[in-house]
Structures are given as structure tokens and as C-alpha cells.
Amino acid sequence: MKQILKELYGAGIIFFYYLKYPILIGWPLLRYGLDYPDNLIIDILWIYCFGLMVKDIVYKFILKKSYCSNDSCDTKR
């Protein structure tokens, strides 16, 4: 059971890493531009992606933190 949860967590990280911005931009375009019907699951997914984007902005510009340590992100080798 623990292994399955780890795999789901990893798949979720990869999914949202690559798809948060297309979902943030694409869903409002589809909904309001092309008159797609309401979908509760996609609305919740859009809110979650919006929260992830806000978190990224806060970490990068306000707190000026990185997701990795200084040694592993150092490009000046």
C-alpha cells in the first residue's frame, strides 16, 4: 500500500509539473471562448493548478527560495 501511494504521489508531481500552465490557460479559453459546458472536476483541478502557480510565484519572487540546495543547483562549476 505504501509503494502504491508513493507511485501516485510521483505521478501527480509529474502531471502537475508539466500541465499546470496549459490547464490554467486552456480551461478558461475552452469554457468562455468555445462555450464548453461546466465540469466540476476540471474546475477543482483548475483551482489546484492556480494554487500551485501562486506557490511557485511566492517561492521564487517573494521568499526567493529554491527547491534544491545551493550545492546541487550550482551551475558555476
Secondary structure as UniProt FT lines:
FT   HELIX           2..28
FT   HELIX           29..33
FT   HELIX           40..57
FT   HELIX           58..62
FT   HELIX           70..73
//
